[in-house]
């Protein structure tokens, strides 16, 4: 009995609550409200309203702040750690595909964040991945200029060897998935026919490395950003440049259209500026903001068309909402990563943001609860990252922890997150085993 009690105590001592993000319950509640014609409940800043938080699509126009990913949820990393240049959620949002510097694809579960699988995809570092708009195919590129086309089950169906002479930087599909465009450090963009894998157009006009490209979600229009400080707009039918933006004074790292409407285009540059242009008003600048650190990558929110996230060189994440503030970020996570952030990817549902960094980790960010007294005591906000800090963040509904010199104290050795368990003599949670007289009838301690 003593051995069994000791084993049970050791198992309890090593038990850690696994953080899991469940999106099915909010969808079930939303279906219930719509099925019975009930009004959408209002979310107020109190912990009991956590159950009233519905899927991101509900807050598309009003209460957009609910969809802002500002709560650290989980940290994932491979046993053999490599720099992670690219990450991408699968179209159904069940898994995260991670492309590493060693040319591997690794798969992570999208709700429990477990590691699932790993495979050798490229001979050199994977630099970009992109799913088709219908979600039927994925294209990846590497530093050798090779392009590979994959099925959703990661069966490679075609390889375009040496499609570019230098490293491939970005890939984008057309609105009907019949064509895709690639850009590279060889100063050119190429348009490819997806059905036969043949090259159709070469877009030449940049004078230096082309860092980013994007295809308009509704029109025949391609945007490209380059190291020559230029953003160019191209007609994919003729292959001619139709417009050039001269607003930037350093390398333009990323340019992205809105994911569905495409009325706005955001771009970031090494001149530490972020600009949003309106295509409906001859590329008029709607927002210009500058910072003290370099911006590295940006990504529009898949549900809220006016919100986008920018990742910085110092490891911070900045969320913008141009309907709320055009002067600067609406919300900032100052210590999201320890080093430069390389890639961002939103879950298609819009409730999880994944970020990858040169610190060789992937970190998942979710929507915060309506009221969290320890929200800004997390190490991602106060930078007090000591002794595997990411294991000490308890996301239970009643996770109110004592304060310490490192912010909110890590949870104690508990089974429910609140009441310490007593391991000796097979004690029960909440029962004082030091007492010789049992407070429960028929129970001898």
N, C-alpha and C positions, 0 to 999 in steps of 0.2 A: 504493500500500500504506500509505503514511504517513497519507493522508486516511482510509482505511478504518479503520486502527488508532485514529486520533483519534476518529472517530465511535463506534467500538465502546467506547472508553474512556469517552467522555462518557455513553453509554447505561448502562454499568456503574456509573458514578459516581452517576447519578440513580436507579438501581434501588433500590426500597424494597420490602421484603417486606410483602405485603398480609395483614393479620390476618383469618383466616377461622375461623368456628366450625362444626365438622362434628358433627352429631348422628346421622347415619346409621350411622357405624361403631359407636358404642356400642349402637345398637339391633340391629345385625347380630350383635354379640357376645352380647347378651342372648338373642337368638333361638337362637343356637348352644348356649348353656348350657342353656336350657330344652328344646331339641329333644333333647339328649343326656342330660338329667337330671343335669347337673353342678352342683355347689354354686356359689353366687355368691361370687366372690373377695373377700377382705378387702382394703380399701384402707389402706395404712400410709403414714406420713409419709416417703416416699422417692420420688425422681423416677421411678424405674423402674415404680412402681405407677400412673403416669398412664394407661397403657393399660387398667388394670383399673377405671377410673371408668366406670360404666354410666349409663344414662338416669336422670333424677330420679325416675321412678316406682319404681325399685328401692329408694330410700332414703325411702320414705314413712313408715315407722315407726321404723326403726333408722338410725343414722348420718345423722341429718337435717342435721347440720352440713355434709355434703358438698354439699347443695343451696343453701347460702347464697351469694348473688351478691356476692362481695367483690373481684373482680379487674376492674380497668378494662381494656376491650378496644378500644373505638373511640370516636372523637368525630366526629359528623357535623353539618354545618350547610349551609344554603342559601347560594348566592352573594348573594342579596338577603336579608339577615338580618332576621327579625321575631321578636317574642316568641312563644313557643309555649305556648298555653294547654292543649292537649289532644293526647295521643298514644294510639294503640291498635293492638295487634297484630291482624292478620287471623286468623280462626279456625283456619286451618291452620298458622299460624306462619311463613309464608314471607316476609311483608312487614310493615313497620311503617308505619301511616298517621299522618301528622303534620298536625294542623290548626293553622294559623298565625293571627296577629293580623290579617293582611290578607285572611282569608277563603279561603285556598288549602288544598288537600290536596296533600301531597307524599308519594311512596312511596319507601321505602328497603328494599333487599334485607335479608333477615333473617339471612343467613349471611356474606356478604362485605361487607355494609353499603354497597353502592354505591347512588348515587342512581338512581332508575328513571324517575319521571314526576312531573309537577306539573299541577294543574288548578285553575281558579277555581271554588270550590264555593259560597261564600256572598258576599253583598255586604258583610257586616261580619265582625268577628272570630268565628272558630269557638271556642266555649267548651266544648263537650262532644261526645263521640262514644261510641256504644255499639252493639255487635253483638248480634243476637239470640242466644239460647242455642243454637239449632241452627246458627247461623252463616250463615243464608240472607239476612239483611238487615242494614243498618246505618242508624242514625238519628243525625243530627247537629243541633245547635242553635247559635244565634248570639246576639249581643248585642241584636238587634232583636226577639227573641222568635219567630223563624221556625224551624220544624222541617222538615227534609228527610229523605226516606226513599230509601235507595240500595240497588241490587243489588250483589252482590259485585264486578261489573265496573265499578262506579261509574257506572252509568246511573241517573239520578234518575227515580223513578217517581211520586213524590208530594211536594207542597210544602204545608205547613200554614202559611199566611202569618198572622203576628201571632197565633200560638197563645197566646202570653203577651204582656202589655203591657210587660214589662221583660226584662232579660237572662235567658236560660235557663242554669241552673247545673248541672243533672244530669238524666240519663235512665236508666231501669232497666226491663228487660223482666220480665214475669211468668214463672213457671216453665215454662209451656207456650207462650210467645210469642204468645198470643192478645191480650194487652193490654200496654200500657207506661205508665209514669208519668213525668211531667216536673215539675220544680220551678223556681221563678223568683224573681227579686227583687221580684215583685209580691205576695209573702207567701202564695201559694197553691200547691198541687199539683193536677195534673189527670191523670185516668186516661183513656186513649184506647183505643178499639177498633182494633186493628191492621189488621183486614181491610178496614174501610171508612174509617178515618181520622177517625171521629167521636168527639167528646168524650162521655164517659159520666158521670164524677163530677168534682166539684170538692171538694178537701179543704182546708177553711179552718179555721184555728185558731191558726196562728202569727201573731205580732204584728209580725214584721219579715221581712227577706229570708230566703228558704229557700235554704240553701247546698248541701244534699246530700239525695239520696233513694236508697233501695235497696229492691228487692223480694226477699222471702225466696225462696231457691231451691227450697223444697218446699211452703210453706204460703201461704195468702192473708194476707200480712202485709207492710206497708210501713213502713219507718223513714224519718224525715226529721229533718234537723238545721237549725237556724236561727240567725239573728243575735240572736234574743231569748233565747239561752242554753239553749234547750230541745231535747230529743230526744223526738219523738212517734212512737208506734206506731199505725198506722191499719188498720182493717178495710176492704179495697177493695170489698167487696160492699155495705156500708151507707154507706161514706164517713165513718164516725164514728171519732173518736180513742178508742182503747181504753186507752192508757197514756201517761203523760208522765214523763220522767226529769228531775229537778231537780238533778242532781249538778254541773253546770258553772256557772262564774261569769263566763263570757265567751262570745263567739261560737263556736258549734260548727261547725267547718269541714267535717268529713267523718264519715260513719257508714257502715259496711259490715258485711254479714253474711258468715259463712264461705261460700266459693264453692259447696260441694256439700252439706255437712251442714246448715249454717245454725244450729248450736246456740249459737254465740257471735256476739257483735256488738261490733265495735271502734269507738271514736269518739275524735276529737281536737278540741281546743278552743284558743282563743286565750288561755285561762288557763294555757297551757303544760302541760297535762295530757293524758295518753292513758289511756283506760279501756277495759277489756274486760268485757262483761256476759254472763252465762249465761242464756239464755232458759228453760232447763229448771228453773231455781231462782228464778223470779220476778224476773229481771233482777238477780241478785246480782252484785256486782262481784268479778271474779276477779283483776283486776290494775289498779292505779292507779300511774302513774309520772309524775313531773314533771321538767321540764328548765329550763334557763336561757334557751332560745330558743324561739320560736314553732314549733309544728308546722304544716305546710301541707297535707299530703295523706297518705293511707295506702292500702295495698293488701295484701290477703291473698295468700299464696303459693298458686298453683293446685294444687300437689301436696301439700305439707305443710300440713295444716289448722291447725296450731298456730303457724305462722310467719307474720309479716307485716312489712312494711317501712314506715317512716315517713320522710317527707321534711321537712326543716326550712327555716326562713327563711334561715339562714346558709349554705345550700348543702350541708349534711351529710345523709348517709343513715344511718338506724339500723334494724338488723334485730333483731326480737324473736322469741323462742321461749318461749311461756308454759309449756311443759313443762320448760324448763331454768332459766328465771329470770323471776320475776314482779316483780322490783324495778327492773329497768332493761333496756336493750338488751343483747343477746348479742354484737353486733358493730357497730362504728361506722366509717363512712368519713367522716372529719372535713372533708375538702375536696373532696367529690365534684363540686360545681359552684362557680362563682365568685359566683353570686347565688341568689336565692330559687328553689327548685324548685317548679314548677307542676303537673307531672303525672308519674305513674308507670304503667308497663304491663309485666306479665309475659308472656313468650312462653307460649302454652298448654302447651308441653312442660315448661316450668318451668326451663329452663337459662339463659335470658337475661332480664335486667331492663333495660328502657329507661327513662331519665329525661330530662325536658325542664325547661328553666329559663329564667329571665329573662335569662340571659347569651346567649340565642339559639342554644343548641346542644342537640343530643341526644347523650347518652352511654350506651353499652352496657356492661353489667356481666355477667360470667359467673362460673361456678364456678371456683375457683382449683385449680391443680394440687396434688397431695398434698404436694409439697415445693417451695417457691420461696424461695431465699435472699434474693431482692430484693423480696419481697412488700410489705414496709412501707417500702421506699425509693422507691416510686412517688410522684410528685408529689401524687396524690390523698390520700396519707397524711401527707406532710411539707410540703406546700404550696409546694414550690420549683418553681413553674411558670414556666420561662424558655424563650424561643425555641422556640415550638411543641413543648412538652414531650410532647404526645400522639403525635408522630411518633417519638419516641425510645424508646418502650416496646416491647421485643422479646419476644414471647410464644413464642419457640421453646422446645423441650423443654430444651435445654441453654443457656438464656439466663442464664448467670452472668457478670455484667459487673463491671468494676472500679468501686470506690467513688470518688466525687468529692465536692466540697463541696455538690453538689446531689443527694446520694444516689447511686443507681446511675447510672453514666455512660451516656449514649446509645450505641447500637452504632456501631462505626466503619464505614467504607466497606467493607462486606463483601458477599459473595454467600451465605455460609452462616451468617452471624451470629457466626463465631468467628475465621476466618482472614482477614486483610486481603489484598485483591487489589492487584496492582501494575499500574497502568494504562499505564505507559510501556513502549514497545517491545513491546506485545502480550504482557506477562508472564502467567504462569500463577499461579493461587492457590497459595501456599506455596512457590514457587520464587524464589530470590533472583536477580533479574535483574541486580544489580550485579556478580555474579561472571562472570568471563570464561571460566571453565571449566565446561562443562555437567556436571551430576551425572547426567544421563540419557543413555544411549547414543543417538547419532544426533540429538541435539537441540542446535542451535546457538543460543546466546542472545547 
